[in-house]
Amino acid sequence: MNAPAPPLAGLRFALVGPGRVGASLAVWATAAGARAVAIAGRPGSPAAARLAIRLEARAVELDALDSRGCDLLLLALPDAQLGAAAGRLAVRAQATVALHTAGALGASVLAPLAATGCAVGSFHPLRAFPAPEPAPEGARGTFFALDGDPAAVTLGARLADAFGASSGTVPETSRLLYHFAATLAAGGLATLVAAAFDVAGRAGVPAAARTGYAALARGALEAALAADDPADAITGPAARGDVATLDRHLEALATAAPELLTLAVALARETLRQRARRTPPGPAQDALAERLARPDLLDRARDRVLTSPLKSRG
């Protein structure tokens, strides 16, 4: 009995941008049966040359790329470069479908290619690529945001299915907030953990406590993701409406890390807002909300530190 054909068997593609994202997607596609025809990068790009050798494709410069006869032209470039690259590519015949991997932009950034008759769309992997992901298994569980012409969306969904990933349409009108949500879920979390370690370090907390903070962060994230709504898993002084503890936090921050006062107040306000979506606030939460709404909150927190007996004895 013959083995079933790979899901992307017969699909030919060209890649523009052999960086972390582009290289990963190209490897995943070839593992699923697609054939890489050309890899385009900057003039003399060693990354393009290496990837071309690995995938048995030809390395070319952007202005020489002719993907005519291919099913897919995949552009994995920084947002700011996409429009210009599309214009340079549109002077020659290109593939039937062009997809870009930017999260904050929709299909319209590829308008020059659309004007040549190419179906255009977006194919954004909702995950971080701190390094190229060579294992096709790395695609599993990834969500791909699609939009654009019907043929482009159809091909994007086919690619995602072949990778063992999921996909869905995120229209161009929703792209900026979709992408901002992604920055909160990834960079935002990492920034908060970095700030937590920074504050602990300034307070003289032993470095060994980092493992405890890490376990705390992992546990909180796992609980949030396991809940029906992540807001149900929010804990801490702000969620409890603990005005006294919040005031003491602000006073301590005013001394050790005054640049984090605004962040601390914003997080407390957002904690109350998210909790209120799920549970009606009680008197303690109402009192804290009133406290946080005072326009002089940050100034008063700094003033309390400057006039405290401990400070005057220093």
Backbone hydrogen bonds, N-H to C=O, Kabsch-Sander energy under -0.5 kcal/mol:
donor,donor_aa,acceptor,acceptor_aa,energy
8,L,32,A,-3.0
9,A,6,P,-1.9
10,G,33,G,-0.7
11,L,8,L,-2.3
13,F,35,R,-2.3
14,A,72,L,-2.2
15,L,38,A,-2.5
16,V,74,L,-3.1
17,G,15,L,-0.6
17,G,40,A,-2.7
23,A,19,G,-2.8
24,S,20,R,-1.5
25,L,21,V,-2.6
26,A,22,G,-2.4
27,V,23,A,-2.2
28,W,24,S,-2.5
29,A,25,L,-2.5
30,T,26,A,-2.3
31,A,27,V,-2.2
32,A,28,W,-1.2
33,G,30,T,-1.6
34,A,29,A,-2.4
35,R,11,L,-3.1
37,V,13,F,-3.2
38,A,13,F,-0.7
39,I,58,R,-2.6
40,A,15,L,-3.3
41,G,60,V,-1.5
45,S,42,R,-2.4
49,A,45,S,-1.8
50,R,46,P,-2.7
51,L,47,A,-2.4
52,A,48,A,-2.4
53,I,49,A,-2.1
54,R,50,R,-2.3
55,L,51,L,-2.4
56,E,52,A,-0.7
56,E,53,I,-0.7
57,A,52,A,-2.8
58,R,37,V,-1.9
60,V,39,I,-2.4
62,L,41,G,-1.0
64,A,61,E,-1.8
65,L,61,E,-0.6
65,L,62,L,-1.4
68,R,93,A,-0.7
70,C,67,S,-2.4
71,D,12,R,-2.1
72,L,12,R,-1.7
73,L,97,V,-2.5
74,L,14,A,-2.9
74,L,72,L,-0.5
75,L,73,L,-0.6
75,L,99,L,-3.1
76,A,16,V,-3.1
76,A,74,L,-0.7
77,L,75,L,-0.6
81,Q,78,P,-1.7
82,L,78,P,-0.8
82,L,79,D,-1.2
83,G,79,D,-0.6
85,A,81,Q,-2.2
86,A,82,L,-2.6
87,G,83,G,-1.9
88,R,84,A,-2.1
89,L,85,A,-2.3
90,A,86,A,-1.8
91,V,88,R,-0.7
92,R,89,L,-1.7
96,T,70,C,-1.8
97,V,71,D,-0.9
98,A,119,A,-2.9
99,L,73,L,-2.2
100,H,121,G,-1.7
101,T,75,L,-1.7
109,V,106,G,-1.1
110,L,107,A,-2.3
111,A,108,S,-1.8
113,L,110,L,-1.0
114,A,110,L,-1.9
115,A,111,A,-2.2
116,T,113,L,-1.1
117,G,114,A,-1.9
118,C,113,L,-1.8
119,A,96,T,-2.4
121,G,98,A,-1.8
122,S,147,D,-1.9
123,F,100,H,-3.4
124,H,145,A,-2.2
126,L,124,H,-0.6
126,L,143,F,-3.4
127,R,125,P,-2.0
133,E,20,R,-0.5
138,G,135,A,-2.2
139,A,136,P,-1.8
140,R,137,E,-1.2
141,G,164,G,-1.3
142,T,139,A,-2.2
144,F,166,S,-2.1
145,A,124,H,-2.6
145,A,143,F,-0.5
146,L,144,F,-0.5
146,L,168,G,-2.8
147,D,122,S,-0.9
149,D,120,V,-2.6
153,V,149,D,-2.6
154,T,150,P,-2.5
155,L,151,A,-2.0
156,G,152,A,-2.5
157,A,153,V,-2.4
158,R,154,T,-1.9
159,L,155,L,-2.5
160,A,156,G,-2.4
161,D,157,A,-2.4
162,A,158,R,-2.2
163,F,159,L,-1.7
164,G,160,A,-0.5
164,G,161,D,-1.3
165,A,160,A,-2.9
166,S,142,T,-2.4
168,G,144,F,-1.8
170,V,146,L,-3.0
174,S,171,P,-1.9
175,R,171,P,-0.5
175,R,172,E,-1.1
178,Y,174,S,-2.5
179,H,175,R,-2.8
180,F,176,L,-2.4
181,A,177,L,-2.6
182,A,178,Y,-1.5
183,T,179,H,-2.0
184,L,180,F,-2.0
185,A,181,A,-2.3
186,A,182,A,-1.6
188,G,183,T,-3.5
189,L,184,L,-0.9
190,A,186,A,-2.2
191,T,187,G,-2.7
192,L,188,G,-2.2
193,V,189,L,-2.3
194,A,190,A,-2.4
195,A,191,T,-2.5
196,A,192,L,-2.4
197,F,193,V,-2.4
198,D,194,A,-2.2
199,V,195,A,-2.7
200,A,196,A,-2.4
201,G,197,F,-2.4
202,R,198,D,-2.2
203,A,199,V,-1.7
204,G,201,G,-1.3
205,V,200,A,-2.5
209,A,206,P,-2.1
210,R,207,A,-2.0
211,T,208,A,-1.1
213,Y,209,A,-2.4
214,A,210,R,-2.6
215,A,211,T,-2.3
216,L,212,G,-2.3
217,A,213,Y,-2.6
218,R,214,A,-2.7
219,G,215,A,-2.6
220,A,216,L,-2.3
221,L,217,A,-2.4
222,E,218,R,-2.8
223,A,219,G,-2.3
224,A,220,A,-2.3
225,L,221,L,-2.5
226,A,222,E,-1.7
227,A,223,A,-1.2
232,D,229,D,-2.4
233,A,230,P,-1.6
234,I,231,A,-1.2
240,R,236,G,-1.7
241,G,237,P,-1.0
241,G,238,A,-0.7
242,D,237,P,-2.8
243,V,241,G,-1.4
246,L,242,D,-2.0
247,D,243,V,-2.6
248,R,244,A,-2.0
249,H,245,T,-2.6
250,L,246,L,-2.5
251,E,247,D,-2.2
252,A,248,R,-2.3
253,L,249,H,-2.6
254,A,250,L,-2.4
255,T,251,E,-0.9
255,T,252,A,-0.6
256,A,252,A,-2.5
257,A,253,L,-2.3
260,L,257,A,-2.4
261,L,258,P,-1.5
264,A,260,L,-2.5
265,V,261,L,-2.3
266,A,262,T,-2.4
267,L,263,L,-2.7
268,A,264,A,-2.0
269,R,265,V,-2.4
270,E,266,A,-2.4
271,T,267,L,-2.5
272,L,268,A,-2.1
273,R,269,R,-2.2
274,Q,270,E,-2.8
275,R,271,T,-2.5
276,A,272,L,-2.3
277,R,273,R,-0.9
277,R,274,Q,-0.5
278,R,274,Q,-0.6
278,R,275,R,-1.2
279,T,275,R,-3.0
286,D,282,G,-2.4
287,A,283,P,-2.4
288,L,284,A,-2.1
289,A,285,Q,-2.7
290,E,286,D,-2.2
291,R,287,A,-2.1
292,L,288,L,-2.9
293,A,289,A,-1.4
294,R,290,E,-0.5
294,R,291,R,-1.1
297,L,294,R,-1.7
300,R,296,D,-2.9
301,A,297,L,-2.0
302,R,298,L,-1.9
303,D,299,D,-2.5
304,R,300,R,-2.2
305,V,301,A,-1.2
306,L,302,R,-2.1
307,T,303,D,-1.8
308,S,304,R,-0.5
308,S,305,V,-0.8
312,S,308,S,-2.2
313,R,309,P,-1.9
314,G,310,L,-0.8
314,G,311,K,-0.7
